[in-house]
Amino acid sequence: MTKQNGYQLNLRHGDVDIHEFERLASAGSKALGQKDDRLAERLLTESLDIWRGKPLADIQAGPLLEPTVTFLEESRLSVLQQRVEVKFRLNLHHQLPAELSVLVSEYPTNETFHAQYMLALYRCGRCAEALAAYQQLRNYLAKELGIDPSIKVQNLHRSMLEVDPALDGIAGFMAEHADRAK
C-alpha cells in the first residue's frame, strides 16, 4: 500500500519468521517447564526448523543491528540447549551425538553443548569418546583462554570416571551437579 511519503508494509502476526520462532520457542519452553516433554520437543523443533542460516545475513548489520543479531543467535542457542535437554528426558540420547558434535565444533567455548555431548556419548555406550571430548574441551580452554572447564563439566567428567549410575537414568544430572557446585 502506498502512503504519502512512501510505502507501508502491513503484516499480520506470524508473517515474520522471527515472531513465529519466538511464539513456538516460548510455547516449547512453557511445555518444558510443565514437564510436557513430547509437546516441548515438538514445539522447540518446529521453532528451530524456521531458521535458515545467520540472522539478517543479507543485510550489513552495523552498530545498530549487531545487538539484534546477537540476541537472535543467543535465542537460537538457548532453544537448541532446551531441545537437547528434553531429548535426554525422553531418553532420545541416541539422536544427539551427531548434532552435538557439530555444535561443539561451531561453538568451542559453549560448555553446555560440550557437557550435553559428553553425556549423550556416555549414554550411548561411547564412554571413551565422552572422556576424549572432555579432554578436547579442557585442552582448548587452557590453550585459548587459560582456564579450566567449569565445575559443572568437571563434575560430569568425574562422574563418568566413577561410572556413576546416576548418569544413566537422571535426565537432569547436569542441573543437579551444577547446584552442588554452588
Summary of the structure (lengths in Angstrom):
residues: 182
radius of gyration: 19.5
end to end distance: 57.1
largest distance: 72.1
contacts: 497
relative contact order: 0.08
helix: 70%
strand: 2%
